[in-house]
């Protein structure tokens, strides 16, 4: 049962809270209702795990955001073209750097501190975002249990989607400030923009509506939850069928439990990777919408403009960094989670 709760705490911030609530809800369904103290302990442990994970993997988050932005194409290179008569013509080409090149450029031009830009709003946003999410999830789940089969797949999925919608609407300003700070490239020695300066600048430029840029793309990102859930349930069903067909003896119960845990972890990792890869373009669109002085206005307009100007491949810039970041981030969060739960429960 702790494994189910650990999986619940192994998710992170804005785009991944839906899966956290799904796993949390599934763990309660599988192992009974947790006491109020248990719920608080696991939510606190999950918050600690998310905080430590966010701090240690922040550099990868910054690199990913930079790769998603339109400014990344401003890296210029000289290309020599040979004409028919043998003359050499110089042409300036816009290229998109890879993750390692982007990391190198940040370190050389801005210094190591820039790899932790936006960490403050990120940490500030975790607690209220999760509180709002779990409150909305629990309330929605309670009402839907009276309309549909209690704790069914559709109840968990709909509750996660509604909770995601509520949390996105309430906390979008925090994530916008985080993205703006991560995109704020300053050379070494230049004064860096603070979170308060960023808030003032957004308000002066666009007013209150400026804090809600990119929210439509975050709404589109709820589809990742649905895809993740469907794939996860499909894999889990296949594992259950295989387990039933194998007719494991009762004496091997401990081995069976260990294999079940490994199977669920692999199912979660596989489904999460597939869902992220399919729904990833919404993250690129969201970053573009949150850029300062942007020409991007709405979700579909941005999606169309990016494809027209940069090709469909640009919708997946930063995906490799995002997937690589998930591995250490999940491991760090789960280890921190288990440690906090161990100390709190004595």
C-alpha positions as CSV (number, residue, x, y, z in Angstrom):
1,X,0.0,0.0,0.0
2,X,2.9,2.3,0.7
3,X,4.1,1.7,-2.8
4,X,0.8,3.0,-4.2
5,X,1.0,6.1,-2.0
6,X,4.7,6.6,-3.0
7,X,3.6,6.6,-6.6
8,X,1.1,9.3,-5.7
9,X,3.8,11.4,-4.3
10,X,6.2,10.8,-7.1
11,X,4.5,13.4,-9.4
12,X,5.4,17.0,-9.8
13,X,4.1,20.6,-10.2
14,X,1.9,22.0,-12.9
15,X,1.5,19.4,-15.6
16,X,1.8,16.2,-13.5
17,X,-0.6,16.7,-10.6
18,X,-3.4,14.8,-12.4
19,X,-1.5,11.5,-12.2
20,X,-0.7,12.1,-8.6
21,X,-4.3,12.3,-7.6
22,X,-5.2,9.3,-9.8
23,X,-2.6,7.2,-8.0
24,X,-3.6,8.6,-4.6
25,X,-7.3,7.8,-5.3
26,X,-6.4,4.3,-6.6
27,X,-4.4,3.6,-3.5
28,X,-7.3,4.5,-1.3
29,X,-9.6,2.3,-3.4
30,X,-7.2,-0.6,-3.2
31,X,-6.4,-0.4,0.5
32,X,-9.3,1.3,2.2
33,X,-9.8,4.8,3.4
34,X,-6.8,6.4,5.1
35,X,-7.2,8.2,8.4
36,X,-6.9,12.0,8.4
37,X,-3.4,11.8,10.0
38,X,-2.3,9.4,7.3
39,X,-3.6,11.6,4.6
40,X,-1.8,14.7,6.0
41,X,1.5,12.7,6.5
42,X,1.5,11.4,2.9
43,X,0.5,14.8,1.5
44,X,3.3,16.5,3.5
45,X,5.8,13.8,2.4
46,X,4.7,14.2,-1.2
47,X,5.3,18.0,-0.9
48,X,8.8,17.4,0.5
49,X,9.6,15.0,-2.2
50,X,8.3,17.4,-4.9
51,X,10.3,20.3,-3.4
52,X,13.6,18.3,-3.3
53,X,13.1,17.0,-6.8
54,X,12.3,20.5,-8.1
55,X,15.5,21.9,-6.6
56,X,17.8,19.2,-7.9
57,X,16.4,19.0,-11.4
58,X,15.8,22.7,-11.9
59,X,18.7,23.1,-14.4
60,X,17.0,20.5,-16.7
61,X,13.7,22.4,-16.4
62,X,15.4,25.7,-17.4
63,X,17.1,24.0,-20.4
64,X,13.7,22.5,-21.4
65,X,11.9,25.8,-21.2
66,X,14.6,27.6,-23.2
67,X,14.4,24.9,-26.0
68,X,10.6,25.3,-26.1
69,X,10.8,29.1,-26.6
70,X,11.0,31.0,-29.9
71,X,14.2,32.8,-28.8
72,X,16.2,29.6,-29.0
73,X,16.2,29.9,-32.8
74,X,18.2,33.2,-32.5
75,X,21.5,31.2,-32.3
76,X,23.2,32.1,-35.6
77,X,25.7,30.2,-37.7
78,X,27.5,31.0,-40.9
79,X,26.9,28.5,-43.7
80,X,29.1,28.5,-46.9
81,X,27.3,27.6,-50.1
82,X,29.1,26.7,-53.3
83,X,27.5,28.1,-56.4
84,X,27.7,26.6,-59.9
85,X,30.7,28.7,-61.0
86,X,32.7,27.9,-57.9
87,X,32.1,31.1,-56.0
88,X,31.5,30.8,-52.3
89,X,28.4,32.6,-50.8
90,X,27.9,33.2,-47.1
91,X,24.4,32.7,-45.7
92,X,23.2,33.2,-42.2
93,X,21.1,30.3,-40.9
94,X,18.9,30.0,-37.9
95,X,19.6,26.8,-36.0
96,X,18.0,25.2,-32.9
97,X,20.6,24.0,-30.4
98,X,20.4,20.7,-28.7
99,X,20.1,20.2,-24.9
100,X,23.9,20.1,-24.3
101,X,24.7,23.1,-26.5
102,X,21.9,25.0,-24.8
103,X,23.3,24.1,-21.4
104,X,26.8,25.1,-22.5
105,X,25.5,28.5,-23.8
106,X,23.7,29.3,-20.5
107,X,26.8,28.4,-18.4
108,X,29.1,30.5,-20.6
109,X,27.0,33.6,-21.1
110,X,24.9,33.7,-17.9
111,X,26.6,31.6,-15.3
112,X,25.5,28.6,-13.2
113,X,23.0,30.7,-11.2
114,X,20.8,31.0,-14.3
115,X,20.2,27.3,-14.2
116,X,18.0,27.9,-11.1
117,X,15.9,30.7,-12.6
118,X,12.2,30.4,-11.7
119,X,12.9,28.1,-8.8
120,X,11.3,30.5,-6.2
121,X,7.8,30.6,-7.9
122,X,8.1,26.9,-8.6
123,X,8.5,26.1,-4.9
124,X,5.9,28.7,-3.8
125,X,3.4,27.3,-6.2
126,X,3.7,23.6,-5.2
127,X,1.8,23.8,-1.9
128,X,-1.2,25.9,-2.9
129,X,-1.5,24.0,-6.3
130,X,-1.6,20.6,-4.6
131,X,-3.9,21.8,-1.9
132,X,-6.4,23.2,-4.5
133,X,-6.0,20.1,-6.6
134,X,-6.6,17.5,-3.9
135,X,-9.5,19.5,-2.5
136,X,-11.2,19.7,-5.9
137,X,-10.4,16.1,-6.6
138,X,-11.9,14.8,-3.4
139,X,-15.0,16.9,-3.7
140,X,-15.6,16.0,-7.3
141,X,-14.9,12.3,-6.6
142,X,-17.4,12.3,-3.7
143,X,-20.2,13.8,-5.9
144,X,-19.5,11.5,-8.9
145,X,-19.5,8.4,-6.7
146,X,-23.2,9.2,-6.1
147,X,-23.8,9.3,-9.9
148,X,-21.6,6.5,-11.2
149,X,-20.2,3.2,-9.9
150,X,-18.1,4.3,-6.8
151,X,-14.4,4.5,-7.4
152,X,-14.7,3.4,-11.0
153,X,-12.3,4.3,-13.7
154,X,-14.5,7.0,-15.1
155,X,-14.9,8.6,-11.6
156,X,-11.1,8.8,-11.1
157,X,-10.5,10.1,-14.6
158,X,-13.3,12.7,-14.5
159,X,-12.3,13.8,-11.0
160,X,-8.6,14.2,-12.1
161,X,-9.6,16.2,-15.2
162,X,-11.9,18.6,-13.2
163,X,-9.3,19.0,-10.4
164,X,-6.7,19.8,-13.0
165,X,-8.9,22.4,-14.6
166,X,-9.5,24.0,-11.2
167,X,-5.8,24.0,-10.2
168,X,-4.7,25.4,-13.5
169,X,-7.2,28.3,-13.4
170,X,-6.2,29.2,-9.8
171,X,-2.4,28.9,-10.1
172,X,-1.6,29.9,-13.7
173,X,-0.2,33.3,-12.6
174,X,2.5,31.5,-10.5
175,X,3.6,29.3,-13.4
176,X,3.6,32.3,-15.8
177,X,6.1,34.1,-13.6
178,X,8.2,31.0,-13.3
179,X,8.4,30.6,-17.1
180,X,9.2,34.3,-17.6
181,X,12.0,34.1,-15.2
182,X,13.4,31.0,-16.8
183,X,13.4,32.8,-20.2
184,X,15.0,35.9,-18.8
185,X,18.5,35.5,-20.3
186,X,21.0,38.0,-18.9
187,X,24.8,38.0,-19.4
188,X,27.2,37.6,-16.5
189,X,27.2,40.8,-14.3
190,X,23.9,42.1,-15.5
191,X,21.2,42.6,-12.9
192,X,18.7,39.8,-13.0
193,X,14.9,40.4,-12.9
194,X,13.3,39.3,-9.6
195,X,9.9,37.7,-9.3
196,X,8.4,40.9,-7.9
197,X,9.8,42.9,-10.8
198,X,8.4,40.3,-13.2
199,X,4.9,40.6,-11.6
200,X,5.0,44.4,-11.9
201,X,6.1,44.2,-15.5
202,X,3.4,41.8,-16.5
203,X,0.7,43.9,-14.9
204,X,2.0,47.1,-16.4
205,X,2.1,45.6,-19.9
206,X,-1.0,43.4,-20.1
207,X,-3.0,44.0,-16.9
208,X,-4.5,41.2,-14.9
209,X,-5.3,39.2,-18.1
210,X,-1.5,39.0,-18.7
211,X,-1.2,36.6,-15.8
212,X,-3.4,34.0,-17.5
213,X,-1.5,33.7,-20.7
214,X,-0.9,30.1,-21.7
215,X,-3.9,28.8,-19.6
216,X,-5.6,27.4,-22.7
217,X,-2.6,25.3,-23.5
218,X,-2.6,24.0,-19.9
219,X,-6.2,23.0,-20.3
220,X,-5.2,21.1,-23.5
221,X,-2.6,19.4,-21.4
222,X,-5.3,17.7,-19.3
223,X,-5.5,15.3,-22.3
224,X,-2.2,13.9,-21.1
225,X,-4.0,12.6,-18.0
226,X,-6.6,10.8,-20.0
227,X,-4.0,9.2,-22.3
228,X,-1.8,8.2,-19.3
229,X,-4.8,6.7,-17.5
230,X,-6.0,4.7,-20.5
231,X,-2.6,3.2,-21.3
232,X,-1.8,2.5,-17.7
233,X,-5.1,0.7,-17.1
234,X,-4.6,-1.3,-20.3
235,X,-1.1,-2.4,-19.3
236,X,-2.3,-3.2,-15.8
237,X,-5.1,-5.4,-17.1
238,X,-2.7,-7.3,-19.3
239,X,-0.4,-7.9,-16.3
240,X,-3.4,-9.1,-14.2
241,X,-4.4,-11.5,-17.0
242,X,-0.9,-12.9,-17.2
243,X,-0.7,-13.2,-13.4
244,X,-4.0,-15.1,-13.3
245,X,-2.9,-17.5,-16.1
246,X,0.4,-18.3,-14.4
247,X,-1.3,-19.8,-11.3
248,X,1.3,-18.7,-8.8
249,X,1.4,-20.8,-5.6
250,X,0.5,-19.4,-2.2
251,X,4.0,-20.0,-0.9
252,X,5.4,-17.5,-3.3
253,X,3.2,-14.7,-2.0
254,X,6.1,-12.4,-1.1
255,X,7.8,-12.9,-4.5
256,X,4.5,-12.2,-6.1
257,X,4.0,-8.9,-4.2
258,X,7.5,-7.8,-5.2
259,X,6.8,-8.6,-8.9
260,X,3.5,-6.8,-8.7
261,X,5.3,-3.6,-7.5
262,X,7.9,-3.8,-10.3
263,X,5.1,-4.5,-12.8
264,X,3.1,-1.4,-11.7
265,X,6.2,0.8,-11.7
266,X,7.0,-0.3,-15.3
267,X,3.4,0.2,-16.3
268,X,3.4,3.7,-14.8
269,X,6.7,4.6,-16.4
270,X,5.6,3.3,-19.9
271,X,2.2,4.9,-19.8
272,X,3.7,8.2,-18.6
273,X,6.4,8.2,-21.3
274,X,3.8,7.5,-24.0
275,X,1.3,10.1,-22.7
276,X,4.0,12.8,-22.4
277,X,5.3,12.1,-25.9
278,X,1.8,12.3,-27.5
279,X,0.6,15.4,-25.6
280,X,4.0,17.2,-25.5
281,X,3.2,19.9,-28.1
282,X,0.9,21.7,-25.6
283,X,3.9,22.4,-23.4
284,X,5.7,24.2,-26.3
285,X,2.6,26.2,-27.1
286,X,2.2,27.1,-23.5
287,X,5.8,28.4,-23.3
288,X,5.3,30.4,-26.5
289,X,2.1,32.0,-25.1
290,X,3.9,33.0,-21.9
291,X,6.8,34.7,-23.6
292,X,7.2,38.5,-23.2
293,X,6.0,40.7,-26.1
294,X,4.9,37.6,-27.9
295,X,3.2,37.4,-31.3
296,X,1.3,34.3,-30.1
297,X,-2.3,35.0,-29.1
298,X,-4.3,31.8,-28.7
299,X,-3.7,28.0,-28.5
300,X,-4.6,27.1,-32.1
301,X,-3.2,30.3,-33.6
302,X,0.2,29.5,-31.9
303,X,0.0,25.8,-32.9
304,X,-0.5,26.8,-36.5
305,X,2.1,29.6,-36.5
306,X,4.8,27.4,-35.0
307,X,4.2,24.6,-37.6
308,X,4.2,27.2,-40.5
309,X,7.3,29.0,-39.4
310,X,9.4,26.2,-37.9
311,X,7.9,22.9,-39.0
312,X,6.1,20.3,-37.0
313,X,9.3,19.0,-35.4
314,X,9.6,22.2,-33.4
315,X,6.6,21.1,-31.4
316,X,8.8,18.5,-29.8
317,X,11.8,20.6,-28.9
318,X,12.9,19.9,-25.4
319,X,11.1,16.5,-25.2
320,X,14.4,14.6,-24.7
321,X,15.4,16.9,-21.8
322,X,11.9,16.5,-20.3
323,X,12.0,12.7,-20.5
324,X,15.5,12.6,-19.1
325,X,14.5,14.9,-16.3
326,X,11.6,12.6,-15.2
327,X,13.9,9.7,-14.4
328,X,16.1,11.4,-11.7
329,X,13.2,13.6,-10.6
330,X,11.0,10.6,-9.9
331,X,13.8,8.7,-8.1
332,X,14.6,11.7,-5.9
333,X,11.0,12.4,-5.0
334,X,10.2,8.8,-4.1
335,X,13.3,8.4,-2.0
336,X,12.5,11.7,-0.1
337,X,8.9,10.7,0.2
338,X,9.7,7.3,1.8
339,X,12.3,8.9,4.1
340,X,9.8,11.6,5.4
341,X,7.0,9.0,5.9
342,X,9.5,6.7,7.8
343,X,10.5,9.5,10.2
344,X,7.0,10.8,10.7
345,X,5.5,7.3,11.4
346,X,8.5,6.4,13.7
